[in-house]
Amino acid sequence: MPLNAAEVLVTLGQRGRTPLRVRLAGALRDAIRSGQLAHGTTLPSTRILAQDLGVSRGVVVDAYAQLSAEGFVRGRPGAATTVVYIQAAALPARWHNERPVARPGPELDLRPGWPDLSAFPRRAWTSATRDVLRDLPDAELGYGEPWGPWELRRQLASYLARVRGAMTAPDGIVLVSGVTQGLTLLARMLLRDGEDLLAVEDPSNAFQRQLLGRLGMKVVDVPVDASGLQVDVLAATNARAVLCTPAHQYPSGVVLSPARREQLLRWTNEAGGLIVEDDYDAEFRYERAPLGCLQGMDPQHVALLGSVSKTLAPALRIGWVVTPPQLLPALRRIKRDDDFGSNAIDQHVLARLLESGAYDRHLRGLRRRYRQRRDAFIEALARRLPDWQVMESAGGLNLIVALPPELPEGRLVAAAAGVGLSVLGLSTMSGRKTSGAGIVISYARATPDMSADAVDRLVRAVEHLNEVTPEMEAAAASTASLWHVVE
C-alpha cells in the first residue's frame, strides 16, 4: 500500500510537541506495525517525502535512519528504502490504554483479608516521609543490602522483642515485600534442600495453600481444634516443616495452648524440622495481652513471618522474616536473587514511625476501633440471628459464625451475594471435609451501621435460600477471594 502523505501529516499533528523527526519516525513505525506498510514495501525517497510533507529533507533522513537502526526498514545510499519488518501478532484486544471500567462489586463486602484502609495514618506517614527525605544520606538512595536497610532491621528487632517476645538482632531479619514473599522464599529454600512436604493448618489461608502448590510444595492438612494445631496428627505425617498461626489461628481465632506449644517445639527439635510462624494479626487482642511468639522460645527452629499489611496497609508491601541463624545465609541469597531488595525509602519511613512511637500510638487506636466493631457485629447478630454461634472472638479482624445444621453453607453464601453481601464460606479454607458449616466475616471495614445492615442481609438471605440455583452457588464460590487473577 503506498504511503499516504495526508494521513502522515494528520498523525504528525496528533503527536504533540516532540521533535518533528521523532514524530515522523513514530508515524511510520505505527504504519509498519499495523500492516499499512507491509513487508517489502518501498518507501518514497527522502527528497520526495520531504516535499510531500513540507519538511526539510534532513527530518526525513533522520526518521529513516532511526527506523533502520531499529530494524523496521533497510536502505543504503543510492538505493531505495524498503520495509523489512514482518508484522507480529497484535496485542490482545483487552489490552488498552484507558482505565478499565470497574465491574460493580457487592454493596457490602465483609470477606476477610483487608484491614480498614481509611484508618491509614496519612498525617504521620507524610510527616515521617518528609523527615526521611530531608535527612536520609545520599548513599541510602543507592543499591543497599537486599535484605533491607539496617535502621529498619534495628527498629524491628527492638519492637518484636518488646511486643512479641522475639529473640533476634538486626542481622537476623530479612525484609521482604509482605508475608507472601517471605513464605515464597522459605518454600524455595526448602525445595532446594529436597524438602517438598509442608504441613499447614486446616482450615487456613486458601491463597497460601494455592501458592505453595504452584511453587511445587506438597501440602499436608493438619486439623485445628479448640487448642490449636493438633501436633499428634502433625507428628504422624512425614512433614519436617509446618506453617502455622499460633498467636491467633486464621481463620478460627483459637490460640495455640501452652501444652500444644510445648508439644510443637518438642516435635521440631526431634524431627530437626522448621516451624514457619505466620504472626497473622497477632497485634489485635482485645480481652488480654497477646502471647509471645513461638520464635522467642526456639529461635533455632522457628522462622517468624510478619508484615504491616493489617496494621498499616497492604499497598506498602513491607514484611519481614526473623530467620533461624543457620538459614540466614541461604535466605539472604534467595532474597538477593529474587528482586535485589524492596522499596528502601518506605522502609526508612516505617523505621521513623517505630522510633518516634507513632506506630505504637496508631496500633492503640486501631485496637479500640476494631474492638468496637467486633462488639457491634456480635450484638447485631445476637439480636437478629440468636441461633447462629460466634466462635472464638478474642482478637483478630474476623469471626467464624457456625451455622445451624439445617443451613447449607454454599447456598447461604450465594443467597447473601444475591442481596448484596459478600462473605466467605468456611469450607473454601479447608483441604478436607469440615465437621460443620460456617461463614467467615471480617468486621474490620464494618461500622456499627454496616454490621446491622449485614445481619439484616443475612436474614434476607435465609429467606431466599430456596431461590438459589446451582449456577448461583458456583458463581459465588468462584468469587470467594478478594483477588481476581488474570491468567
C-alpha positions as CSV (number, residue, x, y, z in Angstrom):
1,M,0.0,0.0,0.0
2,P,1.5,3.4,-1.0
3,L,2.3,5.9,1.7
4,N,-0.4,8.5,2.1
5,A,1.2,11.8,2.9
6,A,-2.0,13.4,4.1
7,E,-2.5,10.6,6.7
8,V,1.1,11.1,7.9
9,L,0.5,14.8,8.3
10,V,-2.6,14.2,10.4
11,T,-0.7,11.8,12.5
12,L,2.2,14.2,13.0
13,G,-0.2,16.8,14.2
14,Q,-1.6,14.5,16.8
15,R,1.8,13.7,18.4
16,G,2.2,16.8,20.5
17,R,5.4,18.9,20.7
18,T,8.1,16.2,20.4
19,P,10.7,16.9,17.7
20,L,9.4,16.6,14.1
21,R,11.9,13.8,13.2
22,V,10.7,11.8,16.3
23,R,7.0,12.3,15.3
24,L,7.7,11.2,11.7
25,A,9.6,8.1,12.8
26,G,6.7,7.3,15.2
27,A,4.1,7.7,12.5
28,L,6.0,5.5,10.0
29,R,6.7,2.9,12.7
30,D,3.0,2.7,13.6
31,A,2.1,2.3,9.9
32,I,4.6,-0.5,9.6
33,R,3.4,-2.3,12.7
34,S,-0.2,-2.1,11.7
35,G,0.5,-3.6,8.3
36,Q,-0.4,-0.4,6.4
37,L,3.2,-0.5,5.1
38,A,3.7,-4.2,4.6
39,H,6.9,-6.2,4.4
40,G,8.7,-5.4,1.1
41,T,7.0,-2.0,0.6
42,T,9.4,0.6,-0.9
43,L,9.2,3.9,0.8
44,P,9.4,7.2,-1.1
45,S,12.8,8.8,-1.4
46,T,13.8,11.2,1.3
47,R,13.6,14.1,-1.2
48,I,10.1,13.2,-2.4
49,L,8.6,12.5,1.1
50,A,10.1,15.8,2.4
51,Q,8.4,17.7,-0.5
52,D,5.1,16.0,0.1
53,L,5.1,16.7,3.8
54,G,6.6,20.2,3.5
55,V,9.5,19.5,5.8
56,S,13.2,19.6,5.4
57,R,14.9,16.6,3.9
58,G,17.1,16.2,7.0
59,V,14.0,15.4,9.1
60,V,13.1,12.5,6.8
61,V,16.7,11.3,6.6
62,D,16.8,11.2,10.4
63,A,13.5,9.4,10.6
64,Y,14.6,6.8,8.1
65,A,17.9,6.3,9.9
66,Q,16.1,5.8,13.2
67,L,13.8,3.1,11.7
68,S,16.7,1.4,10.0
69,A,18.6,1.3,13.3
70,E,15.5,-0.3,14.9
71,G,15.2,-2.9,12.2
72,F,12.0,-1.7,10.6
73,V,13.4,-0.7,7.3
74,R,16.6,-1.3,5.3
75,G,18.3,1.2,3.0
76,R,21.7,2.2,1.7
77,P,23.0,5.2,-0.2
78,G,21.8,5.3,-3.8
79,A,19.1,2.6,-3.2
80,A,15.5,2.6,-2.2
81,T,14.4,2.2,1.5
82,T,12.4,-0.9,2.0
83,V,10.2,-2.2,4.8
84,V,11.8,-5.4,6.2
85,Y,9.7,-5.8,9.4
86,I,7.3,-8.7,9.4
87,Q,4.1,-7.9,11.2
88,A,3.8,-9.6,14.5
89,A,0.7,-10.8,16.2
90,A,-1.5,-8.0,17.5
91,L,-1.7,-7.4,21.2
92,P,-4.8,-8.9,22.9
93,A,-7.9,-6.8,22.4
94,R,-8.4,-6.5,26.1
95,W,-5.1,-4.6,26.5
96,H,-5.9,-0.9,26.2
97,N,-4.6,2.4,27.3
98,E,-7.7,3.6,29.2
99,R,-8.5,2.8,32.7
100,P,-11.0,-0.1,32.6
101,V,-14.4,0.5,34.0
102,A,-14.7,-1.2,37.3
103,R,-17.2,-4.0,37.5
104,P,-19.8,-3.4,40.1
105,G,-18.9,-5.3,43.3
106,P,-21.0,-6.2,46.2
107,E,-22.8,-3.4,48.1
108,L,-21.3,-4.8,51.3
109,D,-18.1,-6.8,51.2
110,L,-17.2,-8.4,54.5
111,R,-14.8,-11.1,53.2
112,P,-11.6,-11.4,55.4
113,G,-8.2,-10.2,54.3
114,W,-8.2,-6.5,54.3
115,P,-7.9,-4.0,57.2
116,D,-9.8,-0.7,57.4
117,L,-7.9,1.3,54.9
118,S,-9.5,4.5,56.0
119,A,-7.5,4.2,59.2
120,F,-4.1,4.6,57.5
121,P,-2.2,7.3,59.4
122,R,-1.7,9.6,56.5
123,R,-0.6,12.6,58.5
124,A,2.0,10.6,60.5
125,W,3.2,8.9,57.3
126,T,3.5,12.1,55.4
127,S,5.4,13.8,58.3
128,A,7.8,10.8,58.6
129,T,8.3,10.7,54.8
130,R,9.2,14.4,54.8
131,D,11.7,13.8,57.6
132,V,13.3,10.8,55.9
133,L,13.7,12.6,52.6
134,R,15.3,15.6,54.4
135,D,17.7,13.6,56.5
136,L,18.4,10.4,54.5
137,P,22.1,10.3,53.4
138,D,22.6,10.2,49.6
139,A,24.2,6.7,49.9
140,E,20.9,5.3,51.2
141,L,19.3,6.1,47.8
142,G,21.6,3.6,46.1
143,Y,21.7,-0.2,45.9
144,G,21.6,-1.2,49.6
145,E,21.7,-4.5,51.2
146,P,18.9,-6.6,49.5
147,W,17.7,-7.8,52.9
148,G,16.8,-4.3,53.9
149,P,18.3,-1.1,55.5
150,W,20.0,-1.6,58.8
151,E,17.9,1.1,60.5
152,L,14.5,-0.6,60.0
153,R,16.0,-4.0,60.9
154,R,17.3,-2.4,64.1
155,Q,14.0,-0.9,65.0
156,L,12.1,-4.1,64.1
157,A,14.4,-6.2,66.3
158,S,13.7,-3.9,69.3
159,Y,9.9,-3.7,68.5
160,L,9.5,-7.5,68.0
161,A,11.4,-8.2,71.2
162,R,9.3,-5.8,73.2
163,V,5.9,-6.5,71.7
164,R,6.1,-10.1,70.5
165,G,8.8,-11.6,72.7
166,A,11.0,-12.4,69.8
167,M,14.7,-13.3,70.1
168,T,16.7,-11.7,67.3
169,A,19.1,-9.0,66.3
170,P,19.1,-6.7,63.2
171,D,21.3,-9.2,61.4
172,G,18.7,-11.9,61.9
173,I,16.0,-10.1,60.0
174,V,15.4,-10.2,56.2
175,L,13.0,-7.6,55.0
176,V,10.6,-8.7,52.3
177,S,7.6,-7.3,50.4
178,G,5.0,-8.9,52.6
179,V,4.4,-12.3,54.1
180,T,3.7,-13.8,50.7
181,Q,7.2,-13.1,49.5
182,G,8.6,-14.3,52.8
183,L,6.7,-17.6,52.5
184,T,7.7,-18.0,48.9
185,L,11.4,-17.5,49.7
186,L,11.3,-20.1,52.5
187,A,9.4,-22.6,50.3
188,R,12.0,-22.2,47.6
189,M,14.8,-22.8,50.2
190,L,13.0,-25.9,51.5
191,L,12.6,-27.2,47.9
192,R,16.3,-26.5,47.2
193,D,17.1,-28.7,50.2
194,G,14.9,-31.5,49.0
195,E,12.0,-30.8,51.4
196,D,8.9,-30.7,49.3
197,L,6.4,-31.6,52.1
198,L,4.8,-28.8,54.1
199,A,2.1,-29.2,56.8
200,V,-0.5,-26.5,57.1
201,E,-3.3,-25.9,59.5
202,D,-6.8,-26.8,58.4
203,P,-8.7,-24.6,57.9
204,S,-6.2,-21.9,56.8
205,N,-5.4,-19.2,54.3
206,A,-6.6,-20.6,51.0
207,F,-4.4,-18.3,48.9
208,Q,-1.3,-19.5,50.7
209,R,-2.3,-23.1,50.1
210,Q,-2.7,-22.5,46.4
211,L,0.6,-20.5,46.3
212,L,2.5,-23.4,47.9
213,G,1.1,-25.8,45.4
214,R,2.1,-23.6,42.5
215,L,5.7,-23.5,43.9
216,G,5.8,-27.3,43.9
217,M,5.2,-27.9,47.6
218,K,3.0,-30.8,48.7
219,V,0.6,-29.6,51.3
220,V,-0.4,-31.8,54.2
221,D,-3.5,-30.8,56.1
222,V,-3.4,-30.9,59.9
223,P,-6.7,-30.2,61.7
224,V,-7.2,-27.4,64.2
225,D,-9.3,-27.8,67.3
226,A,-10.1,-25.6,70.4
227,S,-6.4,-25.9,71.5
228,G,-5.0,-25.1,68.1
229,L,-2.9,-27.3,65.8
230,Q,-3.2,-31.0,66.5
231,V,0.5,-31.8,66.9
232,D,-0.1,-35.5,67.3
233,V,-1.6,-35.5,63.8
234,L,1.4,-33.5,62.5
235,A,3.8,-35.9,64.1
236,A,2.2,-38.8,62.2
237,T,2.9,-37.2,58.8
238,N,6.3,-37.3,57.1
239,A,6.5,-33.5,57.1
240,R,9.5,-31.8,58.6
241,A,8.2,-28.3,58.2
242,V,4.9,-26.7,59.3
243,L,3.2,-23.4,58.5
244,C,1.0,-22.2,61.4
245,T,-0.5,-19.2,63.1
246,P,-0.1,-19.9,66.8
247,A,-0.9,-16.5,68.3
248,H,-4.3,-16.2,66.6
249,Q,-5.2,-19.1,64.3
250,Y,-6.5,-17.9,60.9
251,P,-9.5,-18.1,60.5
252,S,-10.7,-19.9,63.7
253,G,-9.2,-17.4,66.1
254,V,-8.0,-20.0,68.6
255,V,-4.7,-19.6,70.4
256,L,-2.3,-22.5,70.5
257,S,-2.5,-23.8,74.0
258,P,0.6,-23.9,76.3
259,A,0.6,-27.7,76.2
260,R,0.4,-27.7,72.3
261,R,3.2,-25.1,72.2
262,E,5.4,-27.3,74.2
263,Q,4.5,-30.3,72.1
264,L,5.1,-28.5,68.8
265,L,8.5,-27.3,69.9
266,R,9.4,-30.8,71.0
267,W,8.3,-32.1,67.6
268,T,10.5,-29.7,65.7
269,N,13.6,-30.5,67.8
270,E,13.1,-34.2,67.5
271,A,12.3,-34.0,63.7
272,G,15.1,-31.5,63.1
273,G,12.3,-29.5,61.3
274,L,11.2,-25.9,60.8
275,I,8.2,-24.1,62.1
276,V,7.1,-21.2,59.8
277,E,5.2,-18.9,62.2
278,D,2.9,-16.5,60.5
279,D,2.2,-13.8,63.1
280,Y,-1.1,-13.1,61.4
281,D,-2.9,-10.1,63.1
282,A,-1.3,-11.0,66.4
283,E,-1.3,-7.4,67.5
284,F,-5.1,-7.3,67.8
285,R,-6.0,-8.9,71.1
286,Y,-8.9,-7.3,73.0
287,E,-9.5,-9.1,76.2
288,R,-5.9,-10.0,77.2
289,A,-2.4,-9.3,76.1
290,P,-1.2,-11.5,73.2
291,L,1.0,-14.5,73.9
292,G,4.6,-14.1,72.9
293,C,5.6,-15.6,69.6
294,L,7.0,-19.2,69.3
295,Q,10.2,-17.9,67.8
296,G,11.1,-16.4,71.1
297,M,11.1,-19.9,72.7
298,D,13.2,-21.6,70.0
299,P,14.9,-19.2,67.5
300,Q,16.9,-22.1,66.1
301,H,13.9,-23.8,64.7
302,V,11.3,-21.1,64.1
303,A,11.1,-18.6,61.2
304,L,8.8,-15.7,62.2
305,L,6.8,-14.0,59.4
306,G,5.2,-10.6,59.8
307,S,4.1,-7.5,57.9
308,V,2.4,-4.2,58.2
309,S,-0.4,-5.2,55.8
310,K,-3.0,-5.4,58.6
311,T,-1.6,-2.7,60.8
312,L,-1.0,-0.1,58.1
313,A,-1.9,-1.1,54.6
314,P,-1.2,-3.9,52.1
315,A,-0.1,-1.4,49.5
316,L,3.1,-0.7,51.4
317,R,4.4,-4.2,50.7
318,I,6.6,-4.3,53.8
319,G,7.2,-7.5,55.7
320,W,9.9,-9.4,57.5
321,V,11.3,-12.9,58.2
322,V,13.0,-13.4,61.5
323,T,15.3,-16.1,60.5
324,P,17.0,-19.1,62.2
325,P,20.7,-18.4,62.2
326,Q,21.6,-21.5,60.1
327,L,19.1,-20.5,57.4
328,L,20.2,-16.8,57.2
329,P,22.9,-17.0,54.5
330,A,20.7,-19.0,52.2
331,L,17.7,-16.8,52.7
332,R,19.7,-13.7,52.0
333,R,21.0,-15.2,48.8
334,I,17.5,-16.1,47.6
335,K,16.2,-12.6,48.5
336,R,19.1,-11.0,46.6
337,D,18.5,-13.1,43.6
338,D,14.7,-12.6,43.7
339,D,14.5,-8.8,43.5
340,F,17.7,-7.2,44.7
341,G,15.8,-5.5,47.5
342,S,12.5,-3.8,48.2
343,N,11.5,-0.2,48.4
344,A,14.0,1.2,50.9
345,I,12.5,4.7,51.3
346,D,9.2,3.4,52.6
347,Q,11.2,1.1,54.9
348,H,13.1,4.1,56.3
349,V,9.7,5.8,56.9
350,L,8.5,2.8,58.9
351,A,11.7,2.9,60.9
352,R,11.0,6.5,61.7
353,L,7.4,5.7,62.9
354,L,8.7,2.9,65.1
355,E,11.4,5.1,66.6
356,S,9.1,8.0,67.3
357,G,6.4,5.9,68.9
358,A,3.8,6.9,66.2
359,Y,3.4,3.2,65.2
360,D,2.5,2.2,68.7
361,R,0.0,5.1,69.1
362,H,-1.6,4.1,65.8
363,L,-1.9,0.5,66.9
364,R,-3.6,1.6,70.2
365,G,-6.2,3.5,68.2
366,L,-6.8,0.5,65.8
367,R,-7.4,-1.8,68.7
368,R,-10.1,0.4,70.1
369,R,-11.7,0.8,66.7
370,Y,-11.7,-2.9,65.9
371,R,-12.9,-4.0,69.3
372,Q,-15.9,-1.6,69.0
373,R,-16.6,-3.0,65.5
374,R,-16.3,-6.6,66.7
375,D,-18.7,-5.9,69.6
376,A,-21.2,-4.2,67.3
377,F,-21.3,-7.1,64.9
378,I,-21.7,-9.7,67.6
379,E,-24.5,-7.7,69.2
380,A,-26.3,-7.3,65.9
381,L,-26.0,-11.0,65.2
382,A,-27.3,-11.9,68.7
383,R,-30.4,-9.7,68.2
384,R,-31.5,-11.0,64.7
385,L,-30.0,-14.5,64.5
386,P,-29.6,-15.8,68.0
387,D,-29.2,-19.4,66.9
388,W,-26.0,-18.6,65.0
389,Q,-23.0,-19.2,67.1
390,V,-19.9,-16.9,67.0
391,M,-16.7,-18.9,67.5
392,E,-13.5,-17.6,69.2
393,S,-13.6,-13.8,69.0
394,A,-10.9,-12.6,71.5
395,G,-8.8,-10.9,68.8
396,G,-8.1,-10.5,65.1
397,L,-10.1,-8.9,62.4
398,N,-12.6,-11.6,61.5
399,L,-15.1,-14.1,63.0
400,I,-16.3,-17.6,62.2
401,V,-20.0,-17.9,62.6
402,A,-21.2,-21.5,62.9
403,L,-24.5,-22.1,61.0
404,P,-27.4,-24.1,62.3
405,P,-27.4,-27.6,61.0
406,E,-30.2,-27.0,58.6
407,L,-28.5,-24.2,56.7
408,P,-26.3,-25.3,53.8
409,E,-23.2,-23.1,53.7
410,G,-22.8,-22.8,49.9
411,R,-26.4,-21.8,49.3
412,L,-26.3,-19.3,52.1
413,V,-23.2,-17.6,50.7
414,A,-24.8,-17.5,47.2
415,A,-28.1,-16.1,48.7
416,A,-26.1,-13.5,50.6
417,A,-24.4,-12.4,47.4
418,G,-27.9,-12.1,45.8
419,V,-28.8,-9.5,48.4
420,G,-25.5,-7.6,48.0
421,L,-23.5,-9.1,50.8
422,S,-20.2,-11.0,50.3
423,V,-19.0,-13.4,53.0
424,L,-16.7,-16.4,52.8
425,G,-17.7,-20.0,53.3
426,L,-15.5,-21.8,55.8
427,S,-15.2,-24.8,53.5
428,T,-13.3,-22.8,51.0
429,M,-10.4,-22.5,53.5
430,S,-10.2,-26.2,54.2
431,G,-8.5,-29.0,52.3
432,R,-10.8,-31.7,53.7
433,K,-14.4,-32.1,54.7
434,T,-15.2,-29.9,57.7
435,S,-17.4,-31.1,60.5
436,G,-19.8,-28.2,60.4
437,A,-20.9,-25.4,58.1
438,G,-19.8,-21.8,58.8
439,I,-19.1,-18.4,57.3
440,V,-16.1,-16.2,57.8
441,I,-16.9,-12.5,58.2
442,S,-14.5,-9.6,58.7
443,Y,-15.7,-6.7,60.8
444,A,-12.6,-4.6,60.2
445,R,-14.2,-2.5,57.5
446,A,-17.7,-2.5,59.0
447,T,-19.1,0.4,61.0
448,P,-21.8,-0.4,63.5
449,D,-24.5,0.6,61.0
450,M,-22.8,-1.6,58.4
451,S,-22.8,-4.5,60.8
452,A,-26.6,-4.1,61.4
453,D,-27.1,-3.9,57.7
454,A,-25.0,-7.0,57.1
455,V,-27.0,-9.0,59.6
456,D,-30.3,-7.8,58.0
457,R,-29.0,-9.1,54.7
458,L,-28.1,-12.5,56.2
459,V,-31.7,-12.7,57.5
460,R,-33.0,-11.9,54.0
461,A,-30.5,-14.4,52.5
462,V,-32.0,-17.2,54.7
463,E,-35.5,-16.2,53.4
464,H,-34.3,-16.6,49.8
465,L,-32.4,-19.9,50.1
466,N,-34.9,-21.8,48.0
467,E,-34.3,-19.4,45.1
468,V,-30.6,-20.3,44.9
469,T,-29.7,-22.2,41.7
470,P,-26.6,-24.4,41.3
471,E,-25.3,-21.7,38.9
472,M,-25.6,-19.0,41.5
473,E,-23.8,-21.2,44.1
474,A,-21.0,-21.9,41.6
475,A,-20.7,-18.2,40.8
476,A,-20.5,-17.3,44.5
477,A,-17.8,-19.9,45.1
478,S,-15.7,-18.6,42.2
479,T,-15.6,-15.1,43.7
480,A,-14.7,-16.4,47.2
481,S,-11.4,-14.4,47.2
482,L,-10.8,-10.7,47.3
483,W,-8.3,-11.2,44.5
484,H,-9.2,-11.6,40.8
485,V,-6.3,-13.2,39.0
486,V,-6.0,-12.7,35.2
487,E,-4.5,-15.9,33.8
